Amino acid sequence: MNQLNFPKEQDIPQEYRLEGLVENREYLIDGDFYHWKGEMKEVYSPVCLQNADGTVSPKLIGSYPVLSPTEALQALDAAIKAYDGGKGRWAMMPVHNRIEHVEAFVKRMRSQRSEVVKLLMWEIGKNLPDSEKEFDRTVEYIEETIKALKDMDRRAAQFVVEQGVIAQIRRVPLGVTLCMGPYNYPLNET
């Protein structure tokens, strides 16, 4: 019988080892972080390691909160409140300011590249080059989206004449997308 040879924890090169479990007990609603004290879901890597006793098991890499419908609805309420029928802060913010916020996010994201790449390797089981490409593709997509929005905003600054009507096109966020699942959430329009 052909037996697979699984690596031991100490066989993993130091630069690819996780610095402990990634336990996320915080969640974000309406711009505030909350500490979760409830049930957590463990996350295991598809990468299996050989234990000291010779058995093989997937590596535990962390956990995340199993939020309840209450927190989900609070997050939805916060999103609806933030949009405020198109009068919310983000919706009314000039395009160049929204772009600045997203560019600042991308800059912070880039600073986490090595950690995210390492987590991709462990969580999804991708090799190093594919994990690096995945991260870089994501950043590139965000940057291309910013570039496209800048181009659309420049074109929107111009007036257009259509069937005798002079107009200026302005692009704004359209609202909160609601995906109906097992919970029917009544939207209270006020």
N, C-alpha and C positions, 0 to 999 in steps of 0.2 A: 504494500500500500504506500502511495506517495504522500508523505507528510509535509505540510507547509511549515516553513520556518518563520515564525513571527518574531519581530524585534522585541527586546526588552526596553523599558523606559530609558535605561542608561545607554542604550545603543543609539538613541536619537541624538544627532549632533546638537550641541548646546544652543546654537543660534536658531534652531527650529523648535526648541522646547517651549512650552507655555510656562509662564512665571506663576503658576498656581491656577486655581479655578477662576473663571470669569463669572462672578455672581452679580447679576444686575437686580437689585432690589428697588430701584427707583423707576418711577413712571412719570410722564409729563402730561399735565392737563392745564390748559389756559396759561401757559408760560411759567407754571410753577412745578417743581419736582416734589413728588410725594414718596414716602418710604413705605414699601409694601411689607406687611407682616403676615400675609396669608400664604396660601399654597404656592409652591415653586415647582417648575417643570425642569427636570434635569436634561442636559444636552450632552449626547454622546457622539463621539467621532466615529465615522465609519472605519477609521484606522484602528485595527486591533493590536494589542500588545500582549506579550507573554508575561504572566504574573510570576511571582517568586516560586509559587508551587507548580509551575509548568502549565497551568491552565491559560486560556486565551480569552480576553474580553475586550470590548470596545472601550476606549479611553473616555472617562468622564471629563468634559472640558468646561462645564459651567452650568448655570441655571438662569431662569428668567421667571418673572411673576406670572401667575395664572390669574389674570384680572377677571373680575366678574362683570356681568352685564351692567351693573351699576356704574363702574368706572368707564366702561365703553360709552354709555349714554352721557356721562359727565363730559367725556372728551368730545362727543358729537355736539352736545349743547354749547361747549366752549367754542368749537369751530363755527357753529351757526352764529353765535354771539359775535365772534371776531369778524366774520364776514359782514354781518349787520345789513343784509339786503343790498350789498354793494357799497355801503357807506363806512365799512370798517377800515381800520388803520392800513392794513396791507392793500386792500382793494383801492383805496384812495391815494396810496403812496405813488409818487412819480416813478416811472419805469427805471430811471437811472438809479434811484435809491433802492429799488428792489434788486436791481443788478448788483449794486454794491454789497448788499446783504448776502446774496448767493455767492459772490466772489470771495467774501470773507469766510463763508462756510467752506468753500473749496480749498482755500488756503489752510484752514485748520484741518480739513480732511487729509490733505497732502502730508501734513506733519505726522499723521498716524499711519502712513503707508505700510511701514514694516510690520506693525502690529496687526493691521487688517489683513495683510497678505498671509501672515502666519496663521491667523484665525481661519482664513479661507482654506488653507492647507488642512487644518485639523477638522474644521466643521463640515467641509464638503468633500475632502479627500483629493483635492487638486494638487498637482505638483507645483513646484516653485514657479517655473516660467508661466504656467497657465494662470496661477493666482496673481502674479504680477500683471499679466495682460488684462485680467478681469478688473483689477483695481484701476489700471491706467485707462482702459476703455470707458469705465464709468466716469472718471474725471474728464476725459475727453468729450464724452457725451454732454456733460453739464456745461463744459466750456463752449461747445458748438451750439448748444441751446441758447446760451448767453449771447453768443455772436449773432445768431439768427434773430433774437429779440432786439438787439441793438440795431440791426439792419431794418427790421420791421418798424421800430420806433422812429428811425430817421425818415423812412418813407411816409410814416403816418404824420410827420410834421408838415408834409406838403398837403396842399389842398387839391382835391379832385373834383372834376365836373362830370356829373353823370345825369343825363336826361334833363339838362338845364338847371340842375341843383348843384350848388357849390358845397362841398362837405370836407370835413377833416375826420379821418378815421382814428379812433383811439382804442387801443387794446387794453382790456382790464380783466382781472380774474372774474370768472363767471359764477362762482359760488361753491357751496359744499356739496360734494357728491355723496349721495346716500345709497348704499347698497342694502336692500332689504334681505335679511336672512331669516333665521328662525324667530327673531323678535320683531314684532311690528312696533315701530317707533312713530308715534303721532307727531308730525311736525306742527308746532304751534306757531303760526304766523302772527306776530304782534305788530 
